[in-house]
């Protein structure tokens, strides 16, 4: 009985330490503001449902106005007693709280009071890419013309380039999807939600992953236990690009049996690539108001990112060069062939698809 008590006391001590010491880590953290729960409760009008602007796996996000009049996004964890919620809270603090980039949503502060856990971010007024693409009630949903969609793709690519190549050690996001892509007043995109992110140290990660991420966006190599690596983010990027181009969810239930082959976006894209008809993938809402060469480049790039073998997917640095017109996209492997003629993304015709990142 004494041994059981000692083991319980040791577990309880370690658990409480992990909850009250979120900065007990080797990762350097920027100076974040520590808020009181009372202040954040007041900023959101008692966490009023009318101020809710989003919901994640372990928390609800509210728009708040601080005492100085500044608008912020405030994420209140629903299940602070959950170990997974606590891990995600600390991951946000130690990773997002350590980086600054114009392509990543900034973490401004936090609150820890007893079992309460709250995070404070910069406010993104045009909310998420998911809202704009799929919420018909969103007043700005019709604003996503091709130019804005192409800019979002470039912004997300630059965000991943920052995380993979400019952060030391590199950061693997682990959950790239439309709801984690937020847009500012000018529809510039920033990635958010680093709860599943991991830091890569000495070519290994700080922890392993088992089916982490979101179904349909997670790379096939993560179907069981495995290490979260950069090429997993690249796969998710490929899915995201297809979603942006098509305006469809990765899995879409259709009423017509004739359209059953279109239900799985990735499979349908592969079929169109094999048939050489990838422009059929383009969102009908765009009609003909889009740059065909840019769209073709993006679809072929997405298919390259979706190759089943991680080593065949391009690195994020190569993706940046491809979008800038500094590098050709390599021919796709057999699983996607035949693809549309390479003239759509060759150097000789690149001037039509160039757009600075």
Secondary structure, DSSP 8 states (H G I E B T S, - for coil): -HHHHHHHHHHHHHHHHHHH-TT-SSS-----EE--HHHHHHHTTTT-GGGEEEE-SSEEEEEEE-TTS-EEEEEEES-TT-HHHHHHHHHHHHTGGG---TTB--EEEEEEETTEEEEEEE--TT-BHHHHHH-TT-TTGGG--HHHHHHHHHHHHHHHHIIIIISSS-EE----SGGGEEE-TT--EEE---TT-EEEETTEESS-EES-S-TTTS-GGGSSEE---HHHHHHHHHHHHHHHHH---SB---S-GGGGGGSBHHHHHHHHHHHT-GGGGS-GGGTT-S-HHHHHHHHHHHHHHT-SSGGGS--HHHHHHHHHTSS------GGG-S-S-GGGGSGGGGGGT----
